[in-house]
């Protein structure tokens, strides 16, 4: 079994994304994900409190989107009910 040159390893470029029939939609989704979560996941685990603060900073985009979504889920039916029931 040949191991090759261990001191100078040769790395391949890695897996490529499969081709898509909807490149516009794929580009829009990737643009949204880069906008919501631009930072890389923090790997340093020196202490739990520091890691949790870094993890919350990492997830802040998704947390804001989730808060806006929950606000719409609660407010849209409530406003619709007010318009339907209170047509003064």
TISEBA-837044 format. One line per 4 residues: number of its first residue (from 1); their letters; for each residue x, y, z of C-alpha. Coordinates in steps of 0.02 Angstrom, whole numbers, plus 50000, padded with zeros to 5 digits. Each point is the difference from the previous one (the first is absolute). Layout:
REM residues N
NUM	A	X,Y,Z | ...;
***
This chain:
REM residues 88
1	XXXX	50000,50000,50000 | 50075,50165,49947 | 49970,50151,50112 | 50076,50131,49886;
5	XXXX	50097,50150,50062 | 49945,50025,50181 | 50099,50159,50029 | 49921,50088,49847;
9	XXXX	49821,49937,49985 | 49901,50037,49842 | 49823,50060,50032 | 49860,49995,49874;
13	XXXX	49880,50147,49981 | 49858,49913,50093 | 49821,49960,49955 | 49909,50112,49878;
17	XXXX	49818,50049,50008 | 49889,49901,49881 | 49932,50089,49847 | 49828,50076,50017;
21	XXXX	49857,50035,49881 | 49959,50160,50096 | 50163,50098,50019 | 49907,50162,50037;
25	XXXX	49911,49924,50150 | 50159,49918,50062 | 50093,50166,49987 | 49860,50090,50093;
29	XXXX	50002,49872,50142 | 50189,50007,50017 | 49995,50190,49998 | 49871,49998,50141;
33	XXXX	50104,49878,50102 | 50157,50106,49978 | 49900,50153,50054 | 49926,49915,50153;
37	XXXX	50155,49906,50057 | 50161,50078,49932 | 50117,49936,50137 | 50078,49828,50016;
41	XXXX	49954,49887,50146 | 50113,50034,50151 | 50102,49845,50040 | 50096,50058,50155;
45	XXXX	49930,49917,50156 | 50108,50079,50135 | 49853,50031,50118 | 49814,49966,49988;
49	XXXX	49942,50180,50028 | 50116,50068,49865 | 49943,49863,49881 | 49815,50038,50032;
53	XXXX	50025,50185,49969 | 50094,49962,49838 | 49865,49876,49948 | 49862,50129,50030;
57	XXXX	50100,50127,49898 | 50016,49869,49863 | 49813,49964,50001 | 49939,50180,50017;
61	XXXX	49940,50008,49820 | 49893,49845,50018 | 49934,50061,50168 | 49945,50166,49924;
65	XXXX	49915,49910,49854 | 49913,49884,50123 | 49940,50146,50107 | 49930,50090,49847;
69	XXXX	49915,49839,49943 | 49920,49973,50171 | 49943,50181,50002 | 49915,49976,49832;
73	XXXX	49922,49834,50054 | 49923,50086,50151 | 49958,50172,49928 | 49928,49955,49829;
77	XXXX	49856,49892,50067 | 49968,50125,50140 | 49988,50147,49880 | 49893,49897,49881;
81	XXXX	49883,49955,50141 | 49987,50184,50051 | 49959,50051,49820 | 49869,49862,49984;
85	XXXX	49916,50022,50169 | 50016,50187,50027 | 49947,50073,49832 | 49948,50166,50074;
***
